[in-house]
Amino acid sequence: MNAIEADVHSSLRDFLRQHGNRNFPHHLTMARLIARALRLGRPALMQTGSSVSKYCLSYLTPILLGDWSAIIVAPPMTQKYLLEIEIPKLQKWLGITKNVRMGERWQPQDRVLLTSPQSWLGDRLEDQHKFPASIPTIIDRADSLEEWTRELLTIKITTGDWDELLQALPQHQELIRNTRVKLTKSIYARPENPYRNYVLLDSELSIIANLCEVLSKRQLLQGKLNQFWQQIADKSNISWISRDRERGSFTINLSPARVGNKLKPIWQQQPAVIIGSFLDTEADATTYRQRVGLNSEILSLKFTPNRQNNHIQLYLPDRFPMPNSPDFQSAFIEQSLLLVSLSSSIERLIVVIADDVPLQGQVGSVLAGEFGSRVKVENSHISDNSILICGWSFWQLHQELLPIPRLLIIATLPIPSLENPLVANLVTYYKTQRQDWFRLYLLPSALKTLEQTTVPLRESQSIVALLDNRVNFRSYGKIFLSALEPCARINYIDPTWFGYRDS
């Protein structure tokens, strides 16, 4: 073992003995491997199966102890947590005063810089020269790397862009206004859908094309509209419209279906250690690596959760109606009422996830009849004993800001719906490439969502009631059940799980 790796091992071991191991049994192994990757300047990919607060010491220790500078790329909330809680505690223990700060650009005096995915990726994709090449980089929460990249690369034509176009080209205001009016009429003629996304119709594209052709002939096409026009013919891109009826606005979006080819050059610029809770079902993360442009030479590791302390209590009835059957809704409402009633005396959050909006309303109505104002539907202003009913997208957006639920009831697996135009566009792209769209897109997306949801629940040994019987009868069911391990699984309701004791 190299000296720095030995130093990292012994220092972190002593710190954990003093402060507790946080139920993450792989601290020392992960820390040594990251120290080695930083020392040799080699890339690595690690799936922790745990939350940031459990494993972050494994990369902070080698970063602080090593004689190197480093960049930590993480969402703002994670940055704040590291800078205000973990790093000061660790620096004090180690007796180190390495210069650490949050920022959107590297400064000469920096030794450790925490920055956002948007700043770092934007710099690497657009050559903004905010961050020097070759500085070792830790990318944490990389479960969302593909989504971060696609969001950055999406061309969005908003209300503000139309206003700017009107001001910049006063001689063509009538054409621009007519184009905007025609698009507005067409877009707002669509019925509401729960995703607020809509396919860009050929008729709407023709309206845009007419404006772009006129301005292009006069060499007046500029800004985002010019970018859109140049890239719309590329079949590797997907387009859609997002609509906000309350504000009376819409946004035209154009995005790459796959981002791996955009990210691939980035990995040559600096050694990177990519860390996430769940990146792939396989230890070598083949599908994930393909999707983010990583080559096969990268060191890939997948750590297993602590089976003794990090497990969920999984209730999975084996004779429950299928989600597409006529009996499903009534059975789901009945089970939800029973499970919530058993848990109602425990002063902890209860969450019911159902993507079907009418079902949300029905469950909410029944539960509100029993538990009153404790019941909230897609409302993030909740208390510890609230009963929250929401869809998967709402939960993903707010999970980090809410208490860890004692009970989570799941109506259906988080498989992206083909009724969502954005999902349908991506599936169409995979089909045109003659690729397995379920295995390469829908399944990894669903597994990632499920894993991100259950990691904190596993660490608090919460109860998960999965009422989607497809896991018992579909070929992919075993993959989902494997993702839920470790768990204590039963097919009946055990009152002792809810604090009731046998007499």
Secondary structure, 3 states (H helix, E strand, C coil): CCHHHHHHHHHHHHHHHHHCCCCCCCHHHHHHHHHHHHHHCCCEEEECCCCHHHHCHHHHHHHHHCCCCEEEECCHHHHHHHHHHHHHHHHHHHCCCCCEEECCCCCCCCCEEEECHHHHHHHHHHCCCCCCCCCCEEECCHHHHHHHHHHHHCEEECHHHHHHHHHHCHHHHHHHHHHHHHHHHHHHCCCCCCCCEEECCHHHHHHHHHHHHHHHHCCCCCHHHHHHHHHCCCCCEEEEEEEECCCCEEEEEEEECCCHHHHHHHHHCCCEEEEECCCCCCCCCHHHHHHHCCCCCCEEEECCCCCCCCCEEEECCCCCCCCCCCCHHHHHHHHHHHHHHHHCCCCCCEEEECCCHHHHHHHHHHHHHHHHHHEEECCCCCCCCCEEEECHHHHHHHHHHCCCCCEEEECCCCCCCCCCHHHHHHHHHHHHCCCCHHHHHHHHHHHHHHHHHHHHHHHCCCEEEECCCHHHHCCCHHHHHHHCCCEEEECCCCHHHHCCCCC
